[in-house]
């Protein structure tokens, strides 16, 4: 997993938590915006992680097939 995916996931979680806090103290507009940004960052991070896992599986599959041939 790349460092950028981890950063995006952590920023997404922090943004969502900050949004919940702002929403709870009465700043509904700011809270909703932060929660939406946090969720968007989480989705981007999950897409990146899924793509990285797929790429790693393809590389592993290619290595295994090249080793099987001898």
C-alpha angles and dihedrals in degrees: 000000000000124000091242092059090052092048092050092048092050093046089049092052092046092047092051093049091048089049091053090050094050091046091051094052093051104267094118096165095051092041093053092047093050092047091050092049091047092052091046090054090049091052091049091049092049092049090050092048092049091050091048092051092049091050092048091051091051092050091049091048091051092049092049093049092048091050092049091059091057 
